[in-house]
Amino acid sequence: MEDLIFLPTRNIKVVANFNMRALAYIIDLLIFFFLILMPFSSIYYEVVGLNVETLEMDEIMNNSEIFALLAIGYFSCLAIFAFYLISFEFILGGSVGKKMLQLSVVSKSKTLTLRQVILRNLTKTFLFNLLAFDCFLMIFDLQKRRVSDFLANTLVVSTRKITKKFGAVNEL
């Protein structure tokens, strides 16, 4: 049996790949949907007196009051999701999904600022329709950055633990 010498473990940061980033986003969407959106929407509809289960599309589109209440609920949910993403990324360096997968958002300049975090999360919340285009451009960038990462001057990295091991020398 070979004796081994282990050097102390080091953390290295490498560019996060698309699959890990997408999985982190899906985790964040699931967390948001089940822990925030479902309770919030139930309370909201109860408070405003809407029974969304019995509403039909014609009724929603033709009744401006119902349409306005639903639009307010929709944009409130977007604002809450934006707050969720922005607050976790600014305070912890990554959302819950990113932290579960050992991903972090880092600034390419000095330290990560609130402005950078807000910029990079716009397409994931309020400009959701542009997210597919934003992610498509990651294919062509070596650092796998979205357009919003370019604008914010940020990068998503994966933290990996590296332990080097060497065979022990038994004789001189």
C-alpha positions as CSV (number, residue, x, y, z in Angstrom):
1,M,0.0,0.0,0.0
2,E,1.3,3.4,-1.0
3,D,1.7,6.1,1.7
4,L,0.3,9.5,0.6
5,I,1.0,13.0,1.8
6,F,-2.0,15.4,1.5
7,L,-1.4,19.1,1.1
8,P,-4.0,21.5,2.7
9,T,-7.2,21.9,0.7
10,R,-7.4,25.1,-1.5
11,N,-10.5,26.7,-2.9
12,I,-10.2,27.7,-6.5
13,K,-12.7,29.7,-8.6
14,V,-13.5,28.7,-12.2
15,V,-16.0,30.1,-14.6
16,A,-19.4,28.5,-13.9
17,N,-20.8,26.6,-16.9
18,F,-24.3,27.1,-18.4
19,N,-25.8,24.0,-17.0
20,M,-24.9,24.8,-13.4
21,R,-26.2,28.4,-13.8
22,A,-29.5,27.2,-15.3
23,L,-30.0,24.6,-12.6
24,A,-29.3,27.3,-9.9
25,Y,-31.9,29.5,-11.6
26,I,-34.5,26.7,-11.7
27,I,-33.9,26.1,-8.0
28,D,-34.4,29.8,-7.3
29,L,-37.7,29.7,-9.4
30,L,-38.9,26.7,-7.4
31,I,-38.0,28.3,-4.1
32,F,-39.8,31.5,-5.1
33,F,-42.8,29.7,-6.5
34,F,-43.5,27.5,-3.5
35,L,-42.3,29.6,-0.6
36,I,-43.1,33.1,-1.8
37,L,-45.5,33.3,-4.8
38,M,-48.1,30.7,-3.7
39,P,-48.6,32.2,-0.2
40,F,-48.4,35.8,-1.5
41,S,-50.8,35.3,-4.3
42,S,-53.3,33.4,-2.1
43,I,-53.3,36.3,0.4
44,Y,-53.4,38.9,-2.3
45,Y,-56.4,37.4,-4.0
46,E,-58.2,37.0,-0.7
47,V,-57.5,40.6,0.3
48,V,-58.7,42.1,-3.0
49,G,-61.7,39.7,-3.2
50,L,-60.8,37.9,-6.4
51,N,-61.7,34.2,-7.0
52,V,-59.2,33.5,-9.8
53,E,-60.5,29.9,-10.2
54,T,-63.8,31.1,-11.6
55,L,-62.5,33.9,-13.7
56,E,-62.6,33.4,-17.5
57,M,-60.3,35.2,-20.0
58,D,-63.1,37.2,-21.5
59,E,-64.1,38.5,-18.1
60,I,-60.5,39.4,-17.2
61,M,-59.9,41.3,-20.5
62,N,-63.2,43.1,-20.6
63,N,-63.2,44.2,-16.9
64,S,-60.6,46.8,-16.4
65,E,-60.8,46.6,-12.6
66,I,-60.1,42.8,-12.6
67,F,-57.3,43.3,-15.1
68,A,-55.8,46.0,-13.0
69,L,-55.9,43.9,-9.9
70,L,-54.2,41.0,-11.7
71,A,-51.6,43.3,-13.2
72,I,-50.8,44.7,-9.8
73,G,-50.4,41.2,-8.4
74,Y,-48.2,40.2,-11.3
75,F,-45.9,43.2,-11.0
76,S,-45.8,42.8,-7.3
77,C,-44.6,39.2,-7.7
78,L,-41.9,40.4,-10.2
79,A,-40.8,43.0,-7.6
80,I,-40.6,40.4,-4.9
81,F,-38.6,38.0,-7.1
82,A,-36.2,40.8,-8.0
83,F,-35.8,41.7,-4.3
84,Y,-35.2,38.0,-3.5
85,L,-32.4,37.7,-6.2
86,I,-30.9,41.1,-5.6
87,S,-30.8,40.9,-1.8
88,F,-29.2,37.4,-1.7
89,E,-26.7,38.2,-4.4
90,F,-25.7,41.4,-2.8
91,I,-25.5,40.1,0.8
92,L,-24.2,36.5,0.2
93,G,-22.7,36.8,-3.2
94,G,-25.2,34.5,-4.7
95,S,-28.9,33.4,-4.6
96,V,-30.0,30.4,-2.6
97,G,-29.8,28.2,-5.8
98,K,-26.3,29.5,-6.6
99,K,-25.1,28.9,-3.0
100,M,-26.5,25.3,-3.1
101,L,-24.4,24.6,-6.2
102,Q,-21.4,26.5,-4.9
103,L,-21.7,29.3,-7.4
104,S,-20.9,32.9,-6.6
105,V,-21.4,36.3,-8.4
106,V,-18.2,38.3,-8.4
107,S,-17.3,41.7,-9.8
108,K,-14.6,41.9,-12.5
109,S,-13.6,45.2,-10.9
110,K,-13.2,45.6,-7.1
111,T,-16.1,44.5,-4.9
112,L,-19.6,43.6,-6.0
113,T,-21.9,46.7,-5.8
114,L,-25.7,47.0,-5.4
115,R,-25.8,48.7,-8.9
116,Q,-24.1,45.7,-10.5
117,V,-26.4,43.2,-8.8
118,I,-29.5,45.1,-9.9
119,L,-28.2,45.4,-13.5
120,R,-27.4,41.7,-13.8
121,N,-30.8,40.6,-12.5
122,L,-33.0,42.8,-14.8
123,T,-33.4,40.1,-17.4
124,K,-34.2,37.5,-14.9
125,T,-37.1,39.5,-13.5
126,F,-38.6,42.5,-15.3
127,L,-37.1,41.9,-18.7
128,F,-37.8,38.1,-18.6
129,N,-38.7,38.0,-22.3
130,L,-35.0,38.8,-23.1
131,L,-33.7,36.1,-20.9
132,A,-33.5,33.5,-23.7
133,F,-31.5,35.9,-25.9
134,D,-29.4,36.9,-22.9
135,C,-28.5,33.3,-22.3
136,F,-28.0,32.5,-26.0
137,L,-25.1,34.9,-26.1
138,M,-23.4,32.9,-23.3
139,I,-22.5,30.3,-25.9
140,F,-20.1,32.7,-27.7
141,D,-18.4,34.1,-24.6
142,L,-15.4,32.3,-23.1
143,Q,-16.3,33.4,-19.6
144,K,-20.0,32.3,-20.1
145,R,-21.4,35.8,-19.3
146,R,-24.8,37.0,-20.2
147,V,-25.3,40.4,-21.7
148,S,-26.4,41.7,-18.3
149,D,-23.2,40.3,-16.9
150,F,-21.3,42.4,-19.5
151,L,-23.3,45.5,-18.5
152,A,-22.8,44.9,-14.8
153,N,-19.1,43.8,-15.2
154,T,-19.8,40.6,-13.3
155,L,-18.9,37.0,-13.6
156,V,-20.4,33.8,-12.1
157,V,-17.8,31.4,-10.7
158,S,-17.8,28.0,-9.3
159,T,-15.8,27.2,-6.1
160,R,-14.0,23.9,-6.2
161,K,-11.9,22.4,-3.5
162,I,-8.6,21.1,-4.6
163,T,-6.5,18.7,-2.4
164,K,-3.1,17.7,-3.8
165,K,-1.7,14.4,-2.8
166,F,1.8,13.0,-3.4
167,G,3.3,9.6,-2.8
168,A,5.4,9.6,0.4
169,V,9.2,9.0,0.1
170,N,10.2,6.2,2.4
171,E,13.9,6.2,1.6
172,L,16.5,8.9,1.1
